Amino acid sequence: MKHTIEVLRVEECTYSEYIKPKSMYYAHNNVEKRWDIVDTHDSVAILLYHKDLDSFVFVKQFRPSIYLQNGDGFTYELCAGIVDKDKSLLEIAKEEVLEETGYDVPLSHIGKITSFYTAVGFAGSRQTLYFATIDHGMKVSEGGGIDNEAIEVIYLKRKETVSFMFDERNATTSGLMFALMWYFRHNA
């Protein structure tokens, strides 16, 4: 997939539906301190294993903050989304899988792995991590996201995963790495 990126401008964020920058003032052992934080949504992420292809299913997505760091901006990630709807975490996870990858996974096939805090230095939102095994019969659309998201569905053979994880040329996320380590620990 060919992408052309042109940075038009970078400016201070004074309003966002998704994040709220704040400064927290507090006393720690009677020493007054300040810390800048970002109030943000919690999220869900789903590790998908395609049993017919013996492959993991990830998404490749453009992230502007990564572009400013490496000039490319495309990351390999778990299928994921923010918790901003009046639905259960499991329902949001199912919806994200369908939107991003095109697989309609029954709720009963999605299992919780754990939850943890992310971006603890400045945000502290909570991500709930799930796992699902999928097959050809669950594919109902091409995926790719909604609302002008440019998401590419990636299939990575299980036997190639460990070398992929530790190849620093691949812009991977900590959630993806953690989920894969969980998988290999529980499926050795």
DODREN-312811 format. One record per residue (C-alpha): residue number from 1; residue in three letters; x, y, z. Coordinates in steps of 0.1 Angstrom, whole numbers, plus 2048, in hexadecimal, padded with zeros to 3 digits. Example, Ala and Ser with C-alpha at 12.3 -4.5 7.8 and 13.67 -1.06 7.14 Angstrom:
<pts>
<pt><num>1</num><residuo>ALA</residuo><c1>87B</c1><c2>7D3</c2><c3>84E</c3></pt>
<pt><num>2</num><residuo>SER</residuo><c1>889</c1><c2>7F5</c2><c3>847</c3></pt>
</pts>
This chain:
<pts>
<pt><num>1</num><residuo>MET</residuo><c1>800</c1><c2>800</c2><c3>800</c3></pt>
<pt><num>2</num><residuo>LYS</residuo><c1>80F</c1><c2>822</c2><c3>7F5</c3></pt>
<pt><num>3</num><residuo>HIS</residuo><c1>80D</c1><c2>83F</c2><c3>80D</c3></pt>
<pt><num>4</num><residuo>THR</residuo><c1>817</c1><c2>863</c2><c3>809</c3></pt>
<pt><num>5</num><residuo>ILE</residuo><c1>81B</c1><c2>877</c2><c3>829</c3></pt>
<pt><num>6</num><residuo>GLU</residuo><c1>820</c1><c2>89C</c2><c3>82A</c3></pt>
<pt><num>7</num><residuo>VAL</residuo><c1>821</c1><c2>8AE</c2><c3>84C</c3></pt>
<pt><num>8</num><residuo>LEU</residuo><c1>80C</c1><c2>8CE</c2><c3>848</c3></pt>
<pt><num>9</num><residuo>ARG</residuo><c1>813</c1><c2>8DC</c2><c3>86B</c3></pt>
<pt><num>10</num><residuo>VAL</residuo><c1>818</c1><c2>8D2</c2><c3>88F</c3></pt>
<pt><num>11</num><residuo>GLU</residuo><c1>808</c1><c2>8E9</c2><c3>8A9</c3></pt>
<pt><num>12</num><residuo>GLU</residuo><c1>7FE</c1><c2>8E9</c2><c3>8CD</c3></pt>
<pt><num>13</num><residuo>CYS</residuo><c1>7DF</c1><c2>8D4</c2><c3>8D5</c3></pt>
<pt><num>14</num><residuo>THR</residuo><c1>7C6</c1><c2>8EB</c2><c3>8E7</c3></pt>
<pt><num>15</num><residuo>TYR</residuo><c1>7A7</c1><c2>8D4</c2><c3>8E3</c3></pt>
<pt><num>16</num><residuo>SER</residuo><c1>7A2</c1><c2>8AF</c2><c3>8DC</c3></pt>
<pt><num>17</num><residuo>GLU</residuo><c1>786</c1><c2>896</c2><c3>8E0</c3></pt>
<pt><num>18</num><residuo>TYR</residuo><c1>7A0</c1><c2>87C</c2><c3>8E9</c3></pt>
<pt><num>19</num><residuo>ILE</residuo><c1>7B9</c1><c2>88B</c2><c3>900</c3></pt>
<pt><num>20</num><residuo>LYS</residuo><c1>7BA</c1><c2>8A6</c2><c3>91B</c3></pt>
<pt><num>21</num><residuo>PRO</residuo><c1>7DC</c1><c2>8B3</c2><c3>925</c3></pt>
<pt><num>22</num><residuo>LYS</residuo><c1>7DE</c1><c2>8BC</c2><c3>94A</c3></pt>
<pt><num>23</num><residuo>SER</residuo><c1>7F8</c1><c2>8C5</c2><c3>964</c3></pt>
<pt><num>24</num><residuo>MET</residuo><c1>7F5</c1><c2>8B3</c2><c3>986</c3></pt>
<pt><num>25</num><residuo>TYR</residuo><c1>803</c1><c2>8C5</c2><c3>9A5</c3></pt>
<pt><num>26</num><residuo>TYR</residuo><c1>809</c1><c2>8AF</c2><c3>9C3</c3></pt>
<pt><num>27</num><residuo>ALA</residuo><c1>81E</c1><c2>8AA</c2><c3>9E2</c3></pt>
<pt><num>28</num><residuo>HIS</residuo><c1>834</c1><c2>88B</c2><c3>9E5</c3></pt>
<pt><num>29</num><residuo>ASN</residuo><c1>846</c1><c2>888</c2><c3>A07</c3></pt>
<pt><num>30</num><residuo>ASN</residuo><c1>83E</c1><c2>8AC</c2><c3>A0D</c3></pt>
<pt><num>31</num><residuo>VAL</residuo><c1>84F</c1><c2>8B7</c2><c3>9ED</c3></pt>
<pt><num>32</num><residuo>GLU</residuo><c1>838</c1><c2>8CA</c2><c3>9D5</c3></pt>
<pt><num>33</num><residuo>LYS</residuo><c1>83A</c1><c2>8BD</c2><c3>9B1</c3></pt>
<pt><num>34</num><residuo>ARG</residuo><c1>82A</c1><c2>8C1</c2><c3>98F</c3></pt>
<pt><num>35</num><residuo>TRP</residuo><c1>825</c1><c2>8A7</c2><c3>974</c3></pt>
<pt><num>36</num><residuo>ASP</residuo><c1>816</c1><c2>8AC</c2><c3>952</c3></pt>
<pt><num>37</num><residuo>ILE</residuo><c1>7FD</c1><c2>891</c2><c3>948</c3></pt>
<pt><num>38</num><residuo>VAL</residuo><c1>7E4</c1><c2>889</c2><c3>92D</c3></pt>
<pt><num>39</num><residuo>ASP</residuo><c1>7C2</c1><c2>87D</c2><c3>936</c3></pt>
<pt><num>40</num><residuo>THR</residuo><c1>7B8</c1><c2>864</c2><c3>91B</c3></pt>
<pt><num>41</num><residuo>HIS</residuo><c1>7A0</c1><c2>847</c2><c3>913</c3></pt>
<pt><num>42</num><residuo>ASP</residuo><c1>7A7</c1><c2>824</c2><c3>91E</c3></pt>
<pt><num>43</num><residuo>SER</residuo><c1>7AA</c1><c2>80B</c2><c3>902</c3></pt>
<pt><num>44</num><residuo>VAL</residuo><c1>7A7</c1><c2>7E7</c2><c3>8F7</c3></pt>
<pt><num>45</num><residuo>ALA</residuo><c1>7BF</c1><c2>7D3</c2><c3>8E1</c3></pt>
<pt><num>46</num><residuo>ILE</residuo><c1>7BB</c1><c2>7B0</c2><c3>8D2</c3></pt>
<pt><num>47</num><residuo>LEU</residuo><c1>7D5</c1><c2>797</c2><c3>8C8</c3></pt>
<pt><num>48</num><residuo>LEU</residuo><c1>7C7</c1><c2>783</c2><c3>8AB</c3></pt>
<pt><num>49</num><residuo>TYR</residuo><c1>7D4</c1><c2>761</c2><c3>8A1</c3></pt>
<pt><num>50</num><residuo>HIS</residuo><c1>7C8</c1><c2>753</c2><c3>87F</c3></pt>
<pt><num>51</num><residuo>LYS</residuo><c1>7C8</c1><c2>72D</c2><c3>883</c3></pt>
<pt><num>52</num><residuo>ASP</residuo><c1>7C2</c1><c2>726</c2><c3>85E</c3></pt>
<pt><num>53</num><residuo>LEU</residuo><c1>7E1</c1><c2>73B</c2><c3>854</c3></pt>
<pt><num>54</num><residuo>ASP</residuo><c1>7F6</c1><c2>733</c2><c3>873</c3></pt>
<pt><num>55</num><residuo>SER</residuo><c1>7FA</c1><c2>759</c2><c3>875</c3></pt>
<pt><num>56</num><residuo>PHE</residuo><c1>7F5</c1><c2>776</c2><c3>88C</c3></pt>
<pt><num>57</num><residuo>VAL</residuo><c1>7DF</c1><c2>792</c2><c3>87E</c3></pt>
<pt><num>58</num><residuo>PHE</residuo><c1>7EC</c1><c2>7B6</c2><c3>886</c3></pt>
<pt><num>59</num><residuo>VAL</residuo><c1>7E4</c1><c2>7D8</c2><c3>878</c3></pt>
<pt><num>60</num><residuo>LYS</residuo><c1>7FD</c1><c2>7F0</c2><c3>868</c3></pt>
<pt><num>61</num><residuo>GLN</residuo><c1>7F3</c1><c2>813</c2><c3>86E</c3></pt>
<pt><num>62</num><residuo>PHE</residuo><c1>800</c1><c2>836</c2><c3>86A</c3></pt>
<pt><num>63</num><residuo>ARG</residuo><c1>808</c1><c2>848</c2><c3>88B</c3></pt>
<pt><num>64</num><residuo>PRO</residuo><c1>811</c1><c2>86D</c2><c3>888</c3></pt>
<pt><num>65</num><residuo>SER</residuo><c1>825</c1><c2>86D</c2><c3>8A8</c3></pt>
<pt><num>66</num><residuo>ILE</residuo><c1>83B</c1><c2>851</c2><c3>89B</c3></pt>
<pt><num>67</num><residuo>TYR</residuo><c1>83F</c1><c2>863</c2><c3>87A</c3></pt>
<pt><num>68</num><residuo>LEU</residuo><c1>84E</c1><c2>880</c2><c3>88C</c3></pt>
<pt><num>69</num><residuo>GLN</residuo><c1>867</c1><c2>868</c2><c3>89C</c3></pt>
<pt><num>70</num><residuo>ASN</residuo><c1>871</c1><c2>852</c2><c3>87F</c3></pt>
<pt><num>71</num><residuo>GLY</residuo><c1>864</c1><c2>862</c2><c3>85E</c3></pt>
<pt><num>72</num><residuo>ASP</residuo><c1>84F</c1><c2>843</c2><c3>856</c3></pt>
<pt><num>73</num><residuo>GLY</residuo><c1>834</c1><c2>842</c2><c3>870</c3></pt>
<pt><num>74</num><residuo>PHE</residuo><c1>826</c1><c2>820</c2><c3>869</c3></pt>
<pt><num>75</num><residuo>THR</residuo><c1>823</c1><c2>808</c2><c3>886</c3></pt>
<pt><num>76</num><residuo>TYR</residuo><c1>81A</c1><c2>7E4</c2><c3>88A</c3></pt>
<pt><num>77</num><residuo>GLU</residuo><c1>800</c1><c2>7E1</c2><c3>8A5</c3></pt>
<pt><num>78</num><residuo>LEU</residuo><c1>7E5</c1><c2>7CB</c2><c3>8B4</c3></pt>
<pt><num>79</num><residuo>CYS</residuo><c1>7C2</c1><c2>7D2</c2><c3>8A9</c3></pt>
<pt><num>80</num><residuo>ALA</residuo><c1>7B7</c1><c2>7EC</c2><c3>8C3</c3></pt>
<pt><num>81</num><residuo>GLY</residuo><c1>7A0</c1><c2>809</c2><c3>8CB</c3></pt>
<pt><num>82</num><residuo>ILE</residuo><c1>797</c1><c2>822</c2><c3>8E6</c3></pt>
<pt><num>83</num><residuo>VAL</residuo><c1>77B</c1><c2>81D</c2><c3>8FF</c3></pt>
<pt><num>84</num><residuo>ASP</residuo><c1>764</c1><c2>839</c2><c3>8F5</c3></pt>
<pt><num>85</num><residuo>LYS</residuo><c1>743</c1><c2>828</c2><c3>8F0</c3></pt>
<pt><num>86</num><residuo>ASP</residuo><c1>728</c1><c2>81C</c2><c3>908</c3></pt>
<pt><num>87</num><residuo>LYS</residuo><c1>731</c1><c2>7F7</c2><c3>902</c3></pt>
<pt><num>88</num><residuo>SER</residuo><c1>743</c1><c2>7DD</c2><c3>915</c3></pt>
<pt><num>89</num><residuo>LEU</residuo><c1>769</c1><c2>7D9</c2><c3>90F</c3></pt>
<pt><num>90</num><residuo>LEU</residuo><c1>762</c1><c2>7B8</c2><c3>8FF</c3></pt>
<pt><num>91</num><residuo>GLU</residuo><c1>749</c1><c2>7C7</c2><c3>8E7</c3></pt>
<pt><num>92</num><residuo>ILE</residuo><c1>761</c1><c2>7E3</c2><c3>8DE</c3></pt>
<pt><num>93</num><residuo>ALA</residuo><c1>77D</c1><c2>7C9</c2><c3>8D8</c3></pt>
<pt><num>94</num><residuo>LYS</residuo><c1>766</c1><c2>7B6</c2><c3>8C0</c3></pt>
<pt><num>95</num><residuo>GLU</residuo><c1>75C</c1><c2>7D6</c2><c3>8AE</c3></pt>
<pt><num>96</num><residuo>GLU</residuo><c1>780</c1><c2>7E0</c2><c3>8A9</c3></pt>
<pt><num>97</num><residuo>VAL</residuo><c1>78A</c1><c2>7BE</c2><c3>89B</c3></pt>
<pt><num>98</num><residuo>LEU</residuo><c1>76D</c1><c2>7C1</c2><c3>882</c3></pt>
<pt><num>99</num><residuo>GLU</residuo><c1>775</c1><c2>7E5</c2><c3>878</c3></pt>
<pt><num>100</num><residuo>GLU</residuo><c1>79B</c1><c2>7E1</c2><c3>875</c3></pt>
<pt><num>101</num><residuo>THR</residuo><c1>7A0</c1><c2>7BD</c2><c3>868</c3></pt>
<pt><num>102</num><residuo>GLY</residuo><c1>77E</c1><c2>7B3</c2><c3>85A</c3></pt>
<pt><num>103</num><residuo>TYR</residuo><c1>77A</c1><c2>795</c2><c3>871</c3></pt>
<pt><num>104</num><residuo>ASP</residuo><c1>758</c1><c2>790</c2><c3>883</c3></pt>
<pt><num>105</num><residuo>VAL</residuo><c1>763</c1><c2>77E</c2><c3>8A2</c3></pt>
<pt><num>106</num><residuo>PRO</residuo><c1>748</c1><c2>771</c2><c3>8BA</c3></pt>
<pt><num>107</num><residuo>LEU</residuo><c1>74A</c1><c2>781</c2><c3>8DD</c3></pt>
<pt><num>108</num><residuo>SER</residuo><c1>74E</c1><c2>75E</c2><c3>8EB</c3></pt>
<pt><num>109</num><residuo>HIS</residuo><c1>76F</c1><c2>759</c2><c3>8D7</c3></pt>
<pt><num>110</num><residuo>ILE</residuo><c1>780</c1><c2>778</c2><c3>8E6</c3></pt>
<pt><num>111</num><residuo>GLY</residuo><c1>792</c1><c2>771</c2><c3>907</c3></pt>
<pt><num>112</num><residuo>LYS</residuo><c1>7A1</c1><c2>78A</c2><c3>91E</c3></pt>
<pt><num>113</num><residuo>ILE</residuo><c1>7C7</c1><c2>788</c2><c3>924</c3></pt>
<pt><num>114</num><residuo>THR</residuo><c1>7CC</c1><c2>7A4</c2><c3>93D</c3></pt>
<pt><num>115</num><residuo>SER</residuo><c1>7CB</c1><c2>7CA</c2><c3>941</c3></pt>
<pt><num>116</num><residuo>PHE</residuo><c1>7E7</c1><c2>7E2</c2><c3>948</c3></pt>
<pt><num>117</num><residuo>TYR</residuo><c1>7F0</c1><c2>807</c2><c3>948</c3></pt>
<pt><num>118</num><residuo>THR</residuo><c1>7FF</c1><c2>817</c2><c3>929</c3></pt>
<pt><num>119</num><residuo>ALA</residuo><c1>814</c1><c2>837</c2><c3>924</c3></pt>
<pt><num>120</num><residuo>VAL</residuo><c1>819</c1><c2>839</c2><c3>94A</c3></pt>
<pt><num>121</num><residuo>GLY</residuo><c1>831</c1><c2>856</c2><c3>947</c3></pt>
<pt><num>122</num><residuo>PHE</residuo><c1>816</c1><c2>86E</c2><c3>93A</c3></pt>
<pt><num>123</num><residuo>ALA</residuo><c1>7F4</c1><c2>85D</c2><c3>936</c3></pt>
<pt><num>124</num><residuo>GLY</residuo><c1>7ED</c1><c2>83E</c2><c3>94B</c3></pt>
<pt><num>125</num><residuo>SER</residuo><c1>7CF</c1><c2>831</c2><c3>938</c3></pt>
<pt><num>126</num><residuo>ARG</residuo><c1>7C6</c1><c2>80D</c2><c3>93B</c3></pt>
<pt><num>127</num><residuo>GLN</residuo><c1>7C7</c1><c2>7F4</c2><c3>91E</c3></pt>
<pt><num>128</num><residuo>THR</residuo><c1>7B4</c1><c2>7D3</c2><c3>920</c3></pt>
<pt><num>129</num><residuo>LEU</residuo><c1>7C5</c1><c2>7B8</c2><c3>90B</c3></pt>
<pt><num>130</num><residuo>TYR</residuo><c1>7B1</c1><c2>79C</c2><c3>8FA</c3></pt>
<pt><num>131</num><residuo>PHE</residuo><c1>7B9</c1><c2>77E</c2><c3>8E5</c3></pt>
<pt><num>132</num><residuo>ALA</residuo><c1>7A4</c1><c2>76D</c2><c3>8CA</c3></pt>
<pt><num>133</num><residuo>THR</residuo><c1>7AA</c1><c2>750</c2><c3>8B2</c3></pt>
<pt><num>134</num><residuo>ILE</residuo><c1>79B</c1><c2>757</c2><c3>890</c3></pt>
<pt><num>135</num><residuo>ASP</residuo><c1>796</c1><c2>744</c2><c3>86F</c3></pt>
<pt><num>136</num><residuo>HIS</residuo><c1>78C</c1><c2>74A</c2><c3>84B</c3></pt>
<pt><num>137</num><residuo>GLY</residuo><c1>767</c1><c2>746</c2><c3>853</c3></pt>
<pt><num>138</num><residuo>MET</residuo><c1>767</c1><c2>765</c2><c3>869</c3></pt>
<pt><num>139</num><residuo>LYS</residuo><c1>773</c1><c2>77C</c2><c3>84D</c3></pt>
<pt><num>140</num><residuo>VAL</residuo><c1>756</c1><c2>793</c2><c3>842</c3></pt>
<pt><num>141</num><residuo>SER</residuo><c1>768</c1><c2>7B2</c2><c3>834</c3></pt>
<pt><num>142</num><residuo>GLU</residuo><c1>78A</c1><c2>7C0</c2><c3>82B</c3></pt>
<pt><num>143</num><residuo>GLY</residuo><c1>78D</c1><c2>7D4</c2><c3>84B</c3></pt>
<pt><num>144</num><residuo>GLY</residuo><c1>7A3</c1><c2>7F2</c2><c3>849</c3></pt>
<pt><num>145</num><residuo>GLY</residuo><c1>792</c1><c2>807</c2><c3>863</c3></pt>
<pt><num>146</num><residuo>ILE</residuo><c1>777</c1><c2>822</c2><c3>861</c3></pt>
<pt><num>147</num><residuo>ASP</residuo><c1>776</c1><c2>848</c2><c3>85E</c3></pt>
<pt><num>148</num><residuo>ASN</residuo><c1>794</c1><c2>84B</c2><c3>847</c3></pt>
<pt><num>149</num><residuo>GLU</residuo><c1>7AA</c1><c2>834</c2><c3>85C</c3></pt>
<pt><num>150</num><residuo>ALA</residuo><c1>7C6</c1><c2>826</c2><c3>846</c3></pt>
<pt><num>151</num><residuo>ILE</residuo><c1>7CA</c1><c2>804</c2><c3>856</c3></pt>
<pt><num>152</num><residuo>GLU</residuo><c1>7DC</c1><c2>7E7</c2><c3>844</c3></pt>
<pt><num>153</num><residuo>VAL</residuo><c1>7D5</c1><c2>7C4</c2><c3>850</c3></pt>
<pt><num>154</num><residuo>ILE</residuo><c1>7F5</c1><c2>7B0</c2><c3>854</c3></pt>
<pt><num>155</num><residuo>TYR</residuo><c1>7F9</c1><c2>78B</c2><c3>857</c3></pt>
<pt><num>156</num><residuo>LEU</residuo><c1>819</c1><c2>77F</c2><c3>867</c3></pt>
<pt><num>157</num><residuo>LYS</residuo><c1>821</c1><c2>75A</c2><c3>868</c3></pt>
<pt><num>158</num><residuo>ARG</residuo><c1>825</c1><c2>74D</c2><c3>88B</c3></pt>
<pt><num>159</num><residuo>LYS</residuo><c1>848</c1><c2>73E</c2><c3>883</c3></pt>
<pt><num>160</num><residuo>GLU</residuo><c1>854</c1><c2>761</c2><c3>878</c3></pt>
<pt><num>161</num><residuo>THR</residuo><c1>846</c1><c2>773</c2><c3>896</c3></pt>
<pt><num>162</num><residuo>VAL</residuo><c1>864</c1><c2>772</c2><c3>8AE</c3></pt>
<pt><num>163</num><residuo>SER</residuo><c1>87D</c1><c2>780</c2><c3>895</c3></pt>
<pt><num>164</num><residuo>PHE</residuo><c1>863</c1><c2>79A</c2><c3>88B</c3></pt>
<pt><num>165</num><residuo>MET</residuo><c1>85F</c1><c2>7A5</c2><c3>8AF</c3></pt>
<pt><num>166</num><residuo>PHE</residuo><c1>883</c1><c2>7AC</c2><c3>8B4</c3></pt>
<pt><num>167</num><residuo>ASP</residuo><c1>88B</c1><c2>7BC</c2><c3>892</c3></pt>
<pt><num>168</num><residuo>GLU</residuo><c1>88E</c1><c2>7E0</c2><c3>89C</c3></pt>
<pt><num>169</num><residuo>ARG</residuo><c1>886</c1><c2>7EB</c2><c3>879</c3></pt>
<pt><num>170</num><residuo>ASN</residuo><c1>862</c1><c2>7E1</c2><c3>87F</c3></pt>
<pt><num>171</num><residuo>ALA</residuo><c1>850</c1><c2>7FC</c2><c3>892</c3></pt>
<pt><num>172</num><residuo>THR</residuo><c1>83D</c1><c2>7E7</c2><c3>8AC</c3></pt>
<pt><num>173</num><residuo>THR</residuo><c1>82A</c1><c2>7F2</c2><c3>8CB</c3></pt>
<pt><num>174</num><residuo>SER</residuo><c1>830</c1><c2>7E6</c2><c3>8EF</c3></pt>
<pt><num>175</num><residuo>GLY</residuo><c1>80C</c1><c2>7D7</c2><c3>8EF</c3></pt>
<pt><num>176</num><residuo>LEU</residuo><c1>814</c1><c2>7C2</c2><c3>8D1</c3></pt>
<pt><num>177</num><residuo>MET</residuo><c1>834</c1><c2>7B5</c2><c3>8E0</c3></pt>
<pt><num>178</num><residuo>PHE</residuo><c1>824</c1><c2>7AD</c2><c3>901</c3></pt>
<pt><num>179</num><residuo>ALA</residuo><c1>807</c1><c2>79B</c2><c3>8F1</c3></pt>
<pt><num>180</num><residuo>LEU</residuo><c1>81E</c1><c2>786</c2><c3>8DB</c3></pt>
<pt><num>181</num><residuo>MET</residuo><c1>834</c1><c2>77D</c2><c3>8F9</c3></pt>
<pt><num>182</num><residuo>TRP</residuo><c1>814</c1><c2>773</c2><c3>90C</c3></pt>
<pt><num>183</num><residuo>TYR</residuo><c1>80A</c1><c2>75D</c2><c3>8EE</c3></pt>
<pt><num>184</num><residuo>PHE</residuo><c1>82B</c1><c2>74B</c2><c3>8EC</c3></pt>
<pt><num>185</num><residuo>ARG</residuo><c1>82D</c1><c2>746</c2><c3>911</c3></pt>
<pt><num>186</num><residuo>HIS</residuo><c1>80A</c1><c2>736</c2><c3>911</c3></pt>
<pt><num>187</num><residuo>ASN</residuo><c1>80E</c1><c2>723</c2><c3>8F0</c3></pt>
<pt><num>188</num><residuo>ALA</residuo><c1>831</c1><c2>716</c2><c3>8F2</c3></pt>
</pts>
